[in-house]
């Protein structure tokens, strides 16, 4: 799978595992779920190369668990490596 459908209306999700799907970008609306119930996100083993923007990093920091290993990131924002 290289692209996922929009997810922003799935506000009851707590744990999302989309690892191993060859995604090149995070699904649109996924990180907006951190304003609702999302607390665990696994995007490991995809083909992600970069975080879209500063706002994305702020949303990721709201998660209890964020797994993103085995991707193709060119750099990891310092706000995610505490």
C-alpha beads as a LAMMPS data file, in Angstrom:
LAMMPS data file: protein, C-alpha beads

82 atoms
81 bonds

1 atom types
1 bond types

-500.0 500.0 xlo xhi
-500.0 500.0 ylo yhi
-500.0 500.0 zlo zhi

Masses

1 110.0

Atoms # bond

1 1 1 0.000 0.000 0.000
2 1 1 1.522 3.321 -0.943
3 1 1 -1.299 5.610 0.140
4 1 1 -3.976 5.459 2.824
5 1 1 -7.427 7.027 2.886
6 1 1 -8.136 10.151 4.931
7 1 1 -8.473 9.346 8.620
8 1 1 -9.465 12.536 10.442
9 1 1 -13.033 11.359 11.127
10 1 1 -11.889 8.249 13.009
11 1 1 -11.711 10.113 16.316
12 1 1 -12.098 7.052 18.588
13 1 1 -8.855 5.396 17.426
14 1 1 -6.337 4.910 20.235
15 1 1 -3.714 2.684 18.643
16 1 1 -2.772 2.727 14.938
17 1 1 -0.286 0.310 13.424
18 1 1 0.427 1.025 9.773
19 1 1 3.879 -0.508 9.755
20 1 1 5.210 -2.424 6.763
21 1 1 3.032 -0.763 4.113
22 1 1 5.590 1.033 1.919
23 1 1 3.979 4.388 2.743
24 1 1 5.863 7.389 1.368
25 1 1 3.932 9.933 3.443
26 1 1 1.822 9.930 6.561
27 1 1 -1.888 9.546 5.831
28 1 1 -3.674 12.871 5.649
29 1 1 -5.567 13.589 8.847
30 1 1 -3.806 10.896 10.876
31 1 1 -1.937 13.224 13.208
32 1 1 -5.035 15.345 13.791
33 1 1 -6.264 12.330 15.772
34 1 1 -3.760 13.239 18.513
35 1 1 -6.260 15.960 19.462
36 1 1 -8.760 13.175 20.213
37 1 1 -7.849 9.715 21.472
38 1 1 -4.795 8.562 19.482
39 1 1 -1.941 7.716 21.837
40 1 1 0.058 4.985 20.051
41 1 1 1.268 5.225 16.456
42 1 1 3.495 2.718 14.673
43 1 1 4.701 3.794 11.224
44 1 1 7.807 1.576 11.205
45 1 1 9.078 -0.268 8.128
46 1 1 7.675 2.090 5.517
47 1 1 9.359 4.415 3.030
48 1 1 8.861 7.688 4.877
49 1 1 11.596 10.227 4.149
50 1 1 10.688 13.358 6.089
51 1 1 8.311 14.865 8.588
52 1 1 6.021 17.335 6.819
53 1 1 6.377 20.348 9.136
54 1 1 6.841 21.671 12.663
55 1 1 3.157 21.227 13.443
56 1 1 3.518 17.518 12.695
57 1 1 6.320 17.206 15.239
58 1 1 4.198 18.956 17.861
59 1 1 1.374 16.507 17.231
60 1 1 3.732 13.503 17.398
61 1 1 4.977 14.722 20.782
62 1 1 1.411 14.297 22.140
63 1 1 1.636 10.531 21.559
64 1 1 2.576 8.157 24.382
65 1 1 4.336 5.851 21.901
66 1 1 5.635 6.725 18.425
67 1 1 7.514 4.015 16.523
68 1 1 9.169 5.117 13.288
69 1 1 12.246 2.910 12.812
70 1 1 13.199 1.277 9.494
71 1 1 12.144 4.159 7.270
72 1 1 14.177 6.349 4.950
73 1 1 14.255 9.534 7.024
74 1 1 16.917 11.979 5.922
75 1 1 16.861 13.594 9.344
76 1 1 14.852 13.354 12.540
77 1 1 13.764 16.618 14.171
78 1 1 15.490 17.175 17.506
79 1 1 12.103 17.574 19.205
80 1 1 11.526 13.836 18.626
81 1 1 14.786 12.568 20.033
82 1 1 14.485 13.587 23.677

Bonds

1 1 1 2
2 1 2 3
3 1 3 4
4 1 4 5
5 1 5 6
6 1 6 7
7 1 7 8
8 1 8 9
9 1 9 10
10 1 10 11
11 1 11 12
12 1 12 13
13 1 13 14
14 1 14 15
15 1 15 16
16 1 16 17
17 1 17 18
18 1 18 19
19 1 19 20
20 1 20 21
21 1 21 22
22 1 22 23
23 1 23 24
24 1 24 25
25 1 25 26
26 1 26 27
27 1 27 28
28 1 28 29
29 1 29 30
30 1 30 31
31 1 31 32
32 1 32 33
33 1 33 34
34 1 34 35
35 1 35 36
36 1 36 37
37 1 37 38
38 1 38 39
39 1 39 40
40 1 40 41
41 1 41 42
42 1 42 43
43 1 43 44
44 1 44 45
45 1 45 46
46 1 46 47
47 1 47 48
48 1 48 49
49 1 49 50
50 1 50 51
51 1 51 52
52 1 52 53
53 1 53 54
54 1 54 55
55 1 55 56
56 1 56 57
57 1 57 58
58 1 58 59
59 1 59 60
60 1 60 61
61 1 61 62
62 1 62 63
63 1 63 64
64 1 64 65
65 1 65 66
66 1 66 67
67 1 67 68
68 1 68 69
69 1 69 70
70 1 70 71
71 1 71 72
72 1 72 73
73 1 73 74
74 1 74 75
75 1 75 76
76 1 76 77
77 1 77 78
78 1 78 79
79 1 79 80
80 1 80 81
81 1 81 82
